[in-house]
Amino acid sequence: MPNLYRLENFDYSQRCPEFSIDDIKPIIHQYTTPDGEVKPGLFAEYSDHGNEISNLQKYYHELKTLDPDVELTVKEDGPVVFDLMWRALTENAYWGYYYYDEEDAKTIRTDPWGFYNRVPKFIVLDYEGNAGNRLQGDNTLMEMRLCKNWEHHSSVYYTDPEDDSPNHSLNETWEKMDWNACRTTYNEGKKLRGCKIRSVSMKLVYFGKDGNGEATYDFPAGTRIGFIYGSSGRSEKFYLSDAILSQAIHRPSTTYSGSGQVSDEIKKSSDWFPTSAKFNFNGENYVGFEDGGLDCDLNDFMFRVHNTWPPETDITPDDLPRPDSKEWIIACEDLGSFDDYDFNDVVLKVAFVPKATEGGRNKVRITPVACGGQLNSYVYFQDHVLGEIHSLLGCPGGIPAGVGNGTPDIDHSKVRSLEFEVDDDWLLSERYETDFTVSTTWMNGEEIRGEWIKKIQDGINGEHLKAPQILLLPTEWSWPVERCGILDAYPDFIKWIGNIENYDWVDNKPYPGNIYTRID
């Protein structure tokens, strides 16, 4: 393949926010309507549900609801991010991308072979090289937690309703798990266990218009991004995500009239359509891919995509229950590099509320929870001033509350939540550090706002490590009691600020008395 590159030094370390298997089940498995009817997921394995046609046939040949040109257009100048949402590959596969601008778009129609030969193509995930970066296999690209431990595995299917043992080869850690604590319901003889998922979040790299420039994460708005993918087990067969390109590569003898028109007979063949799909689901953009197998289910690996224009067709079923609000804790230290580092001075619950109707707006619901500071701290969301934290909680100014150690509790029944509309592509994980700020007035009148904490000492190496002033945490997280530094409540916090990969610092709580017992 001409102009094919395997990227080196690519960043696989970033993770998207944890999500539930229930968030992806309506796409890859099934969903239950409000009336209790179980229906196949949008891209379910067609053989599992008695369907007579593959997903490729369904969406491209029968319903004709999806665009056969599975390419994306960058919405705004800036990064384009892909979150791995699912993988269940049966073959070693590779995945990458190519890009071009609108000026080159017509070349695909008039000279597809010339475009194919010329455009740089970048492999991101491969079956060669580092095992940790392979789409297939047990690695940190996607991890699942059924009970206590995170495990590397690509599937949580169990086929026999009478047998809790896995139908895949799993390691000893899984065998030690408490399966009774992980039970979910069976449907149609197949079981998809409830679990939490965390996976890689990848920023694509832009090398300039011709592919020879300096590497950057910032793509120009309007850039077209296509995909190259395939399987090592199919004679190194590459697929491309544009219908014309896919057809030209797999049917090289086809002649063109100069407009890219092909016969109706060819259009009926699977070669005309790339074995991938782009779609909009629940207000978010997705792309799904076939690993090179023969079932054409388009669900072997899927990504959620940020900063691209949504496809014209939203395939969210009308009878799909609306997702629950997703709630997080934001915990803030008011004085930056001063004082106690207890991260309880401003504590908020933040929920993302999906739009209730077509044409509506997504919202963010913000609820004040605790005020552990003695100084006045004002909370901001974007350009909105929520107010001073003590006042928002109905507490006297200058008196810590809701943080234990003799401080008064808070009557949460009297605390008001505030809601603000946000754009469809707004993500708390990407925007909390910029959209949420706390401004605290120090005794000398100095305003402290958005300052990083620079003096948390590493007890092992004696180094001073930096920590953000604002932390985004799971909804069940409890903050340290008043005047108790976070290292005295969560000693593994030092491992997280030393290496952001150490997500499990919140689970090690050896001193319960140093953590506030929540009543909200």
WOWOVEN-V299229 format. One line per field, one symbol per residue. ss: DSSP state (@ for helix, = for strand, . for the rest). phi: phi as a letter, one per 30 degrees, with the letter a starting at -180 (. if undefined). psi: psi as a letter, one per 30 degrees, with the letter a starting at -180 (. if undefined). A space follows every 50 residues. Layout:
# WOWOVEN-V299229
ss: ???
phi: ???
psi: ???
This chain:
# WOWOVEN-V299229
ss: ...===........=...==@@@@@@@@.===.....===.....@@@@. ....@@@@@@@@.........===...=..=======.....======== .@@@@@@@@@.@@@@@@@..=====.....@@@........====..... ==....==.............@@@@...@@@@....=..===...===== ===..=.........=..=....========.....====..@@@@@@@@ .............@@@@..@@@...======..======........... ======.=.....=...........=======.............===== ===........==========.....=====..=====@@@@........ =......=...@@@...=====.....@@@@@@@@======.....===. ..=====......====..=====.....=.....@@@@...@@@@@@.. ..@@@@@....@@@=.....
phi: .dhcbcdchddcddbdeebceddcedccbabcdedjddbddebdddddci dcbddddddcccdhccddcdbbcddbekdccccdcaaadcbdbbbabbba cdddedddddbddddeddddbcdccbccidddccdcjcadebbbbdbccd bcacbbdbccecbdddccdbddeddddddddcdbdcbhibccddacbbad bccdccciecicdddaddcdejdcbcbbalbdcchhdccbdcdddddddd bdddccdjcidbddddddddddcddaacacbhibcbbbbcdjdcdhdibd abbcccibddedcccdddcdeddddccbcccbcdchdcichchbdbbbcb bdcdddbdidbdbcccbdbabccccdbccbbhcccdkdddddcicddicd aibihidddcdddcdcdcbbdbddcdbddccddcdcbbcccdddjdccbi dddcbdcdddcidccdbddbccbedddcdddeicedddcbddedddddad dddddddcbdbedcbdddbd
psi: kkhkkkklgkjgfkklkkllffffefefdllklffgkklklehljfffgg kflleeeefeedehfkkfjillkkelkaljkjkjfkkikflkllkallll lfefefeeefieeeeeeekkkjkeklflbkffgkekljlgekkkjecekk kjkfkhkkfjfgkfklgljllfeeffljeffgkllkkhfkkjkkllkklk jkklkkhlegggakklfjkkkfkkklkklakfghhhkkklgkeeeeeeef iffkllfffgklleeefflfffkkilkklkkhglklkllkgfaffhfgge kkkkkkhlkllekjgkkfgkkkklkkklkkkkkfgcglbfhfhgejkkkk kkjlkflkfakllkkkjkeljglflkkkkkjbgkjeakeeefgglkkgjk kggahflklkjffgkkkkkkkllegkkefffefefklkkkjlfgfkkkkg kkkggkkjfefgljlkklfkkkllffkklllkgjlfffeiffeeeeffjf fifgfffjifiefgkkjkg.
